Structure formats: structure tokens, C-alpha cells
Amino acid sequence: MDRRVVITGLGAITPIGKNVEETWEGILQKKCGIDKITSFDTTKFKTTLAAEVKDYDSSKYFEAKQARRMDKSSQFAIVAAREAIEDAGITKENTDFERVGAFVSTGIGGLKTIQEQCEVNCLKGNNRVSPMFIPMTIANIPAGNVTIDLGIKGESISSVTACSSSTNSIGEAYRTIKHGYEDVILAGGCESSICEIGIAGFENMKALSQETDKNRASIPFDKERNGFIMGEGAGILVLEDLEHAIKRGAKIYAEVIGYGSTSDAHHITAPILTGEGGARAMKRAMEDANIKPEEIDYINAHGTATPLNDACETRAIKTALGEASKKVMVSSTKGNIGHLLGAARSCGSSYMHKSNSRPSGTTYY
């Protein structure tokens, strides 16, 4: 018999808050985390805005040696994971840590570290490249660092699927617990790619907004939208078997009841114009959850604020929900926190909400 899966813990570090409470309050207060880039000189760039984590000080979370050995993306993942597991009340006294997993994704990984070490190689020679270069940059290292930091010994997996990375992690964690392979999984994503090479790459793809007014830079579904704004941070959920959660007296935020994921086999960056790929993902999730379109009251959309994505996503929603799409509420958090790439879904986008407070999504419900 399939097990029911609930969310019992939350953790986040975002451009509008160092934790979940600050981030949620920032959303309620319509706070904009977008501002001028401070991490490098943007004089030669057309893009001058990003959504950086404000006043981040690694010494508040890590010893100096530990911080030097981790890219900021891994640091963000650990900060969010610590908050999530503490919020859930998971301890070695009430949970078998050999049945606790870490499904933590990133879209790009340690991009800033890659840039820095490439510069070292070019300017000082290959023998000066850090021996920690590879361990700091591989895409699965945030998940690995979370397991080491928290001492959890179940599965450690990183789904590297671009902007879907953290949603896939949450969805696969749901399936893993549902079928009895783990009791608890910390699932989500992290990203820290606001650096010269990251901005240059997306800028030359014509994906970034070149707006200078931070309040008009990331405007999902607005007719004047002109690209996304790069963000950074991490979001982690604690997913747990319902019976395990009840047994230890955990508080329960929500229940995950469905998940769907598809490909549109169309283009390496552009979604198919009809939105049929996204529509099939939503339909799969609703089928898995055994719910009807009329039961959905809210969709937190990907909403990148690029002309193509928002139009295609709108078509996907209309295709998947039919007549019910006329009544469903849709919004995107990217106006608050920018586009967190591999952490975008764990920090707010691509899920659907059923009217009885059980969450769902373009890849998970």
C-alpha cells in the first residue's frame, strides 16, 4: 500500500530573507529583492540588476576553513537544510537517520568557483588550481554537503534539470517515500551563479532583463516583460511519511498528493509554442493526485517574465485545466526574488494548490 507523504519542515535563504519567516513576511509585504549587482563591476554589462542574498556573512554559519572549501551554492543549501530539519523537529532520537535522504539540486553548480579557478589557471598556471576545485563545483556536491553536515545516511541525489531541478527533487522525494524507500527526505534546490560568466552567458542568450528600474525589471505575465533577473539562494522542504510524522508528533504543513514530469522534445532553451509539454506535466500530476481541474484554486507559476515562457505557460495552463483555467489564480514569486534557476521551484514556483490546502504542481501536487 502506498504511503501518504507530508511536508513537516521548511528552510530558506533568499534575496528577501535569511530564513522562511523573513522570506514569507517579505512576500506578504511585497518586498523586492532585486537591486544593483554588488558582487562584481557591471560597467561592461548591459545587465546591472540581480537578486542577491543581502548582507550574507558565511562566518555566521560556518568556520572559516569550512566556508573556504564550499561554493556559496553549497553554503546556501546547508543553511536552508539546517533550518528545515530543525523546523521539522527531526532528531536521531525520533528518526532513523539511515532512512533520511537528501534530494538537493542545483541547475548549474559552483559557477563562481569555476570562473575563479579558470582565472587562476590562466594567470598563475595549472599547478595553482585548488585541489578543492572539483569537489566545490560538481552538481551533486550540495546534496553531499547537506548529508555530511547533518549526518543523514539515506539516499543522496541531485536532479540536474535546469529550472525544473528542485521541483524534480521534491517530486522524486515524494515518490521515494510513497513507495517506502525512505521515511524522511530533505528536498529542494540551491543556486549561486551571479558572477561575470553567469550574467554574460544569460545576457548573450537574450534571456535577461536590461531594465534599470528594479521594480519593473522582473514582471511575470506583464505585457512589458522583457526578460528575467538572476537570483540566488536555497529552499529546502522536509518530506515525511505521514505515519512517521504522526508517531513523533510532528506539525504538518501540507500533503503532497501528486507529481508529473514531461519533456516537449522541442528546443534546448525555448518551450514549445503550444505549451503542450507543460500541460502534459500538469495533467500527469492531477491524474497522480486523482483530482479534477476544478479543484485547483491556485498555481504558483514558473513565470520567468520572458516573452516566450509566460505566453507558453499560459497556454499550458489553459490546455491542462480547460474551462477551470478561467477561475484559477496564477502568480509568480520572481518579481520578489528573481529567477533562482535550479532553486526556483523550491523557493516558490511551479506548484498547484488544492482548495483543501494540499499542494500540487506542474511537476508536483
VENBEL-V765581 format. One record per helix or strand. SS is the DSSP state (2 for helix, 1 for strand). FROM is the first residue (numbers start at 1). LEN is the number of residues. If there is no record, write none. Layout:
{{SS;FROM;LEN} {SS;FROM;LEN}}
This chain:
{{1;5;10} {1;17;1} {2;20;9} {1;35;2} {1;49;3} {2;58;3} {2;64;5} {2;72;17} {2;97;3} {1;100;6} {2;111;14} {2;126;3} {2;133;5} {2;141;10} {1;156;2} {2;162;17} {1;184;8} {2;196;9} {1;208;1} {2;214;3} {1;228;1} {1;230;2} {1;233;9} {2;242;6} {1;254;3} {1;259;1} {2;276;14} {2;293;3} {1;296;5} {2;307;20} {1;329;3} {2;334;4} {1;339;1} {2;341;3} {1;351;4} {1;359;2} {1;364;1}}
